[in-house]
Amino acid sequence: MDPSYNFTKNPDLAALHVAAFFFVLGLAVGWVLWSSNRRQVRNLDRENDAIAKQLEADCFRQSQLERESSLLG
């Protein structure tokens, strides 16, 4: 049986197949975009954590230097 025969005889079936194709295509594209975005967010989280640790260490050193200078001066 020719598959195009089913679609010409029943155009609703053809429309359903087209709609299902674009639905699945949309899910695939959405998943790819979501996963790449999630990867970027994880990388930014790591960078922010590193910056926060560095800032905390710098503030600690600065407060120690201020304490030492107040004791000396």
C-alpha positions in Angstrom: 0.0 0.0 0.0 1.4 3.4 -1.0 1.8 5.6 2.1 0.8 8.7 0.2 -2.6 7.1 -0.5 -3.4 7.2 3.2 -2.6 10.9 3.3 -4.5 11.8 0.2 -7.5 9.8 1.3 -7.4 11.1 4.9 -5.9 14.7 5.1 -6.5 14.8 8.8 -4.0 12.0 9.2 -1.5 13.9 7.2 -2.1 17.0 9.3 -1.7 14.9 12.5 1.6 13.6 11.2 2.9 17.0 10.3 1.8 18.4 13.7 3.5 15.5 15.5 6.7 16.0 13.5 6.9 19.7 14.4 6.0 18.9 18.0 8.9 16.4 18.4 11.2 18.8 16.5 10.3 21.6 18.9 11.0 19.4 21.9 14.4 18.4 20.5 15.3 22.0 19.8 14.1 23.1 23.2 16.1 20.4 25.0 19.3 21.4 23.2 18.8 25.1 24.0 17.9 24.3 27.6 20.9 21.9 28.1 23.4 24.4 26.6 21.9 27.2 28.8 22.2 25.0 31.9 25.9 24.3 31.1 26.5 28.1 30.8 24.8 28.7 34.1 26.9 26.0 35.8 30.1 27.6 34.4 29.0 31.0 35.7 28.2 29.6 39.1 31.7 28.1 39.3 33.2 31.5 38.2 31.1 33.3 40.8 32.2 30.9 43.5 35.9 31.4 42.7 35.5 35.2 42.7 33.6 35.1 46.0 36.4 33.0 47.6 39.0 35.3 46.3 37.1 38.4 47.5 36.7 36.8 51.0 40.4 36.1 51.1 41.3 39.6 50.1 38.9 41.1 52.7 40.4 38.9 55.4 44.0 40.0 54.4 42.8 43.6 54.3 41.3 43.4 57.8 44.4 41.8 59.2 46.6 44.5 57.7 44.3 47.2 59.2 44.6 45.5 62.6 48.3 45.3 62.4 48.6 48.9 61.3 46.3 50.1 64.1 48.5 48.2 66.6 51.6 49.8 65.2 50.3 53.2 64.8 
